[in-house]
Amino acid sequence: MGGEKKVRLIIMKHFLLIIFALSLLFFSCRGTAKTINEEGAEKKTTEEEIEPDEDLSMFIPNPAGDLPVTSFKEVWGYVISGQEAALRRGFPLTDIGYFGAEVDMYGALSKVPNRSKLINFNGKVHLAVVCASNALTYFTLMPGSPQRNALIRDLVSAAANFDGLNIDFENIPPRSGEAFLSFLSELRDKLPTGKMLSIALYGRTRKLANDVYDYEKIAPYVDRIFIMAYDEHWGGGPAGPVSSIQWCRRVANYSLSAIGREKLIMGIPLYGRAWASQNHHRALIHSSTQRLKNTHNVTEVRRENGTPVFDYEANISVKVYYEDEYSISARLVMYKSMGINAIGFWRIGQEAPRVWDILKLE
């Protein structure tokens, strides 16, 4: 009986370790999904709910041919503080989102970039403000709190040196939807006349229940909505385009219906992503280490200051999706055909150089 009990305890111990490891894996992957926000996440639809993709081949250019030049009334681009040199004179841009001021751990505005570093840009410059923590965002948005009052005061003060504010709060807890709306309303009321209030929101293809980023509710409080039509596929999920033309079409259709073309800016990514078939960077329990040794026929284990260590080689395949002037041209032409007035880029400095040859201002 003593031996059986010991075996059961060992099995239970390993079972609990496996559950703990799986829990860590789940939460680490969940945290890497830029386009998901807890209960406000866009749930995957079933096959019955997914409409067949529209034939968009008319917008996809022939790589061997000349690319069309597409014009828009407004062209926005984000510039990172410290990387101002990426913004060249003559780029067809009307507005810059200067990234980025942050809400620090105490709820105060910090890291406001120096507007004078963009003195050679003749368009509008908007101070981009981020708040990257769920808990911090929750307490900062709480109506009547000292943190919220101080933050709004700091934002209004900082806006004096810019043409407007661009709010990029991507980690709003599900219960803070109404608080966020009241925050935008109060900020709008306290900004001086002539200062623009814009906001960056996740790409949506339909209205979601209890969505803290509800397009229709937010639109009355802001002058522009920058739709982040990217991260359709992200690092923690399966491989795929960052921003496929079919998905962008659905996002743009919904955005037009919920926001309207006067306030809408369709965001375009200038970056790509790579996915590896295997991820070898992980924590290992002892049994997993033994399986690795057996799987890869490890015969030599050495010790470094008493710690066992071994090496093995593994074949890894990598799939890369990225953007070039052809893929971006397809979206420019498509958005133009839909009557969209404004587009924007995340972010300046990541682009293929020829992107600027296929775009002009109206």
N, C-alpha and C positions, 0 to 999 in steps of 0.2 A: 504493500500500500504506500509506503514512504517513497519508493521509486516512482510509482505512477503519479503521485502528487507532485513530485519534483518535475516530472516531464510536463504535467499540465501547467505548472507555473512558468516553465520555460516557454511553452507554446503561447501562453497568454502574454508574456512579456514581449515576445517577438511580434505578436499580433498588434499590441498597443503601439510598439515602435513604428510598425508599418502604417497604422492609422495616423500617427503623428506626422510621419514623413509626407503622407499624401495630403494632409491638411496644409502643411507648409507649402507644398507644390501648388495646391489650389489657390491659396491666397497670394503667392508670389506671382503666378500667372495672371490672376485677376487684377493685380495692381498695375500690370504693364499695359493694360488695355486702355489706351488714351480716350477712346470714344465711348466708354461705358461709365455710367455713374449710378451705382447701386440700384435702387428700385426704379430709378428713372431710365434704366438701360433700355435700349431698343432690343426687344426680344427677337430671336430668330423665328422667322415665320415657317410654317409647314409648307410642303410642296404645293398643297392646294391653295395656300394664300399668296404664293408668289406668281405674279403675272409673267407670261413669257416675255423675254427681252425684246424690245423694239429693234428693228433693223436700223442700225445707226451707221452703216457702212458708208453712207453718203458723206459723212463728216470726216472719215479717216483718210488722210492724204496718201498719195502714192509716194513712197520713199524716193523714187527716182525722179519725181517731178518737182516743180517749184511750189513753195508753200505760199498760201494767200496771206495778205496783210489784213488784219482785223482791227477795227477801231471801236473804242468805247469812250463814253463820256467821263468815266472815272476809272483810274487804275491805281490800286493801293498796293503797297509792298511793306512788309515788316523788315526793319533794320535792327540788328542786335547792337546794343551799346558795347563799344570796344571794337566793333567790326564795321565802322562807318566807311572805311575805304572801299568796301564792296559796292557802295552806292556811287555810280559814275555819273558825271555830268552828261546830260542828254538822254538819260533813260526816260521813256514815255510813262511817267508817273505823275499823278495828281496829288496823292496823299501818301504819307509815311506813317506807319505805326512804329513808334520808337520804343523798342523792347529792351529792358523793361524794368519799371519800378516794381517793388515787391511789398506785400504786407508782411512785416517781420513777425517773430514769435510773440511779440507783445501787442500786435494789432496795429502797429504804427507804420506809416508809409516810409519806405527806405529805398535806396539805390535809384533815385530819380536821375536819369541821364541828363547831361548838359546839352541843352538845345543848340548852343553855339557851335557844337561839333558838326551840325548839319547846316551851317550858315549858307553854303553854296546851293542848297536845294531851295527852289523857288515856290514849291507847292506847300500844302498844309502838312503840319507835323502834329501827330496825336500821341500823347503820352500813353503807352500801353502799360496796364497795371495787372499784375497777377497775384493770386492768393492760392497757394499750392497745397493746403492742408484742409481735410474735411473738418476736423475739430476746430481749427483756427477760423475757418470760414463761418462755421456755425456761430461761434461766439462773436465774431466781428459783425455779422449781419443782424444780431439780436436787437430789435427795436428798443431805443432808449438806453442802450448800454453805453458806458463811457468810451469803450473801444470804437463803437460805430460812430459816435458823435465826433471823436477825435479824428477818425479816418476820413470822414466826409469833409471835415475842416481842412485836413492836410491835402486832400485831393483837389478841393476848390483852390487852395493856395497854390499848389503845383501847376494847376491848369493855366495860371496867369502867364506862364512862359511858353504855352503851347496853343495850338488852334483847337484842341479838344482833348477829351479823354477816351481811351479805348479800354473797356473793362473785359478782362479775360480770366474769369473765375471758373475753373474747370472742375472743382471738387466741392460743389455745393451739396450738402446732405439732403436727402429726400424731404425732410420735415421743414426745410428752410425756404421753400418756394415762395410763400407769401412774404417772408421777411426780405427776400431778394428783390421782389417787386417793389416793396415799400422803400428799400434802400435806393433803387434806381430812381424812383419817384422823387425822393428827398434830394438826391444828388442832382437830378435834372432841375429842380426848383432853385437850388442854391448856386448852380453854375451861372456865371454872368451871361447876359444876352450875347449871342454871337459865338459862344463856345459850343462845339459839337460834342455830343455824347454818342459814342458807338460801342458796340459790344461784339465779342466773338462767341459764336455758339456752335455746338456740335452739329454735324450733318445728320438730318433726319429725312426719312422717306415717307413718313406718315405721322399723324398725331398720336402721341402716347398718353396713356393714363397717368395722372399724377406726375407729370414731367416738370421738373424745376426749370427746364429750359424751353418752356412752351413758347413757340414763336409768336402766336397770336396775342398772348398775354404781355409779352415783353415789348412788342413792336410800338405800342403807344408811348413808351417812356424814352425811346432812343431815336436818334436821327439816322443811324445806319446800323445794319446787322451784317457782320462778316460771317458767312457760313463756312465753317471749316470742312469743306467737302474733300476730306482726306482721312487717312487711317481707316479706310474700309477694311483693310487687313493690317494687323499690327504685329509687333514682335512676339506677343504671347499667344497668338492664334495661328491658324494654318496659313501657309504661303498663298499669296495672291497680290493683285495690284493694290497699291496704296489708294488709288482713285480711278477705278475703271470707268469708261465712258458711259456704260449702261447704268451703273449706280449713280454717277453724277447727274444723269438725265432725270432719274427719279427724285434725287435730292432737289434739283433745280425746279422741277414741276411742283413739288410740295412747297418749296420755299416761296415760289411766286404766288401760289394760292393763299398761303398763310401770312406772308409779309407784304407782298406787292413789290413791283419793280423799282419804285422810287427810293426805298430804303435798303434794297437788297444788294449785297456784294457777294459774289460767288468766289470763294477761296479756291486757289489752285496750288497744289504742292509742287515744289521744285526738287524734292528729294525722292529717294527710293529706299527700299529695305532688302535685306538679305536674310534668308532662312536656311539654317543648316539641318541636315537630316538627323543629327544627333547633338545633344548638349552634354558635354562631359564635365561641366562645372557644376558640381552638386555635392551636398553632404552625403556621406556614406555610413551606414551602420556596418558592423563587422561581417555579417552574413553577405551583404552586398559586395563588400570588398573581396570576399572569398570567391563569389560568383564571377567577378571581373577577372580575377587571376585564372580561374578555370576556363572562362570563355576565351581569353586571349593568350592562353598557354604560357602564362608567366612562370618562369622557372627560377628567376633570380630576385631575391628580396635582400636589399642592403639596409644598413642602418645609418642614420645621420644623427649623431649625438643621442643614440638610443632609440630614436623613432624609426620604425620600419617604413621603407619607401620602395616602390617599384615603378617601372616604366613599361608602357606598351604603345603600339601604334595602331591607329584605326582609320579606315577609309571613311571620309565624310563627303557627302554631296551637298552643294550649296546652290540654292535658287535665288536669283536676284531680279527684282522688279524695279525699274527706275523710270525717270521721265526725261524726254529729250524734246527738241523743237517740234517733232512730228506729233508726239502724243499730246503736247500742250496745244498745238495748232488745232487738233481735232476738237478739243473742248472749247477753245476760243470761238471757232466757227459755230459749234453747236449752241453755245450760250448766246451768241449774237443772233442766231436764227430764232431763238426763243424770246427775243425782245429784252434781254437783260442788259442794263445800262452800265453796270460796274462789275469789275473783277478785281481780285487781289491775290498776292503771292505770299506764301510762306516758304522760304524767306529769301531776301536778296543776298546773293553770294553763293547760293547753291545751284544756280541755274546753268543750263547749257548756254554758251555765249550767243548762239543764233536766236535765242528766244526774243531778244530785243529787236530783231529784224522783221518779225512777223506781227508786230503790234504797234499801234499808233493811237493817238488821242484824237477824238472828234473835235 
